[in-house]
Amino acid sequence: MKFKQILFATALLTGLLAIPAAQASAADSSTDPDATLPSYPTAKQWANIKKGYPDIWSKINYYKTSRPVSVTIKFSDMNDTKTVHQKVVRIPKGTTVIGRKFKMNWSKTNVKSYFQFEFDTLSYALLKPALSKNFAAPRQWTTVGAKKMASINKYFVKVHRPAYMPAYSSGDLNKFPGDKVKFSPWNASTDQVRITADGYVEFTKINSGQDSYRLFNLMPVSAAKIHKVRVKNNTRYLYYSHHIKGVGDRQVAKTGSTKYRLAVKNLHKPFTMFDGDQGDFIMSKYQLGNTVYYTQSGGYSA
């Protein structure tokens, strides 16, 4: 049976699951009302945080598609905030995705099951057939549904975190501005390296002065498919076939699919950022090449 006969686009969820667009210019940290300095708790403070809030680390759920899945995605427009581009994206069998399963009780007799994608963790290589240059990230969850969870389970099988993915992170790493620079925990203000759930490394430069969902183009400056992973102590070594501009990789072979290597080193120096409303975000530092990056890896209510 084809997927479309079981699952359907959840237009009814549009109002319920819509993601609001932040209007602050995240590329200008000096005027961002959410901007704050990073804070480094002491060992004793970390102990108290972990004692008071046992679930501080992000829970990232990985699934692998057991058969091809076609989903409808509503892309925003890079230049016109009122324009929406609706496209069908085909996700091949065997693709690793980040998402979650849940049920929605629309009424006592109408209960639906859903799988919700974290859309921004999919690679440009996968999305390329559906994209145009003027497309921006969608501001709605990408969700598919069925009458029973058993139908969802036939298409999405839970798996362990891939070796190339950082722990407690969805794979988006931004250049660390520095300990004495205020920046927003909500909106990035620096260029980004993405390690995608389906196994790519991408480098994307920030768009200055844009709303949050248009800060990064969906088409990266450069990208490569990961062909090999080696983990040693606190460093992940990602191997691919060609140089990725902007990430500080190294050539380690003359030819082949593992010609270049990117070292992703966990510095084990987490910091917190207080939003003033939602609580504290926990960020982890990573070094890629000679550059330090940060990624959100948890949080707790203040």
Order of alpha helices (4+ residues) and beta strands (2+ residues): alpha-beta-alpha-alpha-beta-beta-beta-beta-beta-alpha-beta-beta-alpha-beta-beta-beta-beta-beta-beta-beta-beta-beta-beta-beta-beta
